[in-house]
Amino acid sequence: MPLFMYNQSQPLHIGSLIYTTLKQKGHSVTWLASQLHCDRSNLYKIFDKYYIDTDLLYRISKILNTDFFQYYSQKLLEK
């Protein structure tokens, strides 16, 4: 079951989902930045985005052990 529920009538805000999951798992922005080998400032830019590169999303999914692609699959099933 996903850790974050979103309003299905709203556009998917992937950056917000990543940030929420990061916090729910008890990790800091600094920790994720070190895992991705980037600056914290880059992560804050990601948290503001509705869309990110699929390779980056895959890497974040692996690091946080969360399938962020599932949220897009759920959107496809909406009526």
C-alpha positions as CSV (number, residue, x, y, z in Angstrom):
1,M,0.0,0.0,0.0
2,P,1.4,3.4,-0.9
3,L,2.6,5.6,1.9
4,F,1.1,8.7,0.4
5,M,-2.5,9.1,-0.9
6,Y,-3.1,11.9,-3.4
7,N,-6.2,13.5,-4.8
8,Q,-7.0,11.6,-8.1
9,S,-8.7,14.6,-9.6
10,Q,-5.5,16.7,-9.3
11,P,-2.3,16.4,-11.5
12,L,0.3,14.1,-10.0
13,H,3.0,16.1,-8.2
14,I,5.9,13.6,-8.2
15,G,8.2,15.9,-6.3
16,S,5.8,16.2,-3.4
17,L,5.4,12.4,-3.4
18,I,9.1,11.9,-3.2
19,Y,9.5,14.5,-0.4
20,T,6.6,13.0,1.6
21,T,8.0,9.5,1.2
22,L,11.5,10.6,2.2
23,K,10.2,12.1,5.4
24,Q,7.9,9.2,6.2
25,K,10.9,6.8,5.9
26,G,12.8,9.0,8.4
27,H,15.5,10.2,6.0
28,S,16.8,13.7,5.5
29,V,17.3,15.7,2.3
30,T,21.0,15.6,3.0
31,W,20.9,11.8,3.1
32,L,19.1,11.5,-0.2
33,A,21.4,14.0,-1.8
34,S,24.4,11.9,-0.8
35,Q,22.8,8.8,-2.2
36,L,22.1,10.5,-5.5
37,H,25.6,12.2,-5.5
38,C,24.1,15.7,-5.9
39,D,23.6,18.9,-4.0
40,R,20.7,19.4,-1.6
41,S,19.7,22.5,-3.7
42,N,19.0,20.1,-6.6
43,L,16.7,18.0,-4.5
44,Y,14.7,21.0,-3.5
45,K,14.2,21.8,-7.2
46,I,13.0,18.2,-7.7
47,F,10.5,18.4,-4.8
48,D,8.9,21.4,-6.6
49,K,8.4,19.5,-9.9
50,Y,5.4,17.8,-11.3
51,Y,7.5,15.8,-13.7
52,I,11.1,14.5,-13.6
53,D,13.2,12.3,-15.8
54,T,12.3,8.6,-15.7
55,D,15.9,7.6,-15.1
56,L,16.1,9.9,-12.1
57,L,12.7,8.6,-10.8
58,Y,14.0,5.1,-11.2
59,R,17.1,5.9,-9.1
60,I,15.1,7.6,-6.4
61,S,12.7,4.6,-6.4
62,K,15.5,2.2,-5.8
63,I,17.1,4.4,-3.1
64,L,13.9,4.9,-1.2
65,N,12.7,1.4,-1.9
66,T,9.4,2.8,-3.3
67,D,7.8,2.3,-6.7
68,F,7.0,5.8,-7.7
69,F,5.9,4.6,-11.1
70,Q,2.9,3.0,-9.4
71,Y,1.3,6.5,-9.0
72,Y,1.4,6.9,-12.8
73,S,-0.1,3.5,-13.3
74,Q,-2.9,4.4,-10.9
75,K,-3.6,7.6,-12.9
76,L,-3.9,5.5,-16.1
77,L,-6.6,3.4,-14.5
78,E,-8.7,6.5,-13.6
79,K,-11.9,7.0,-15.4
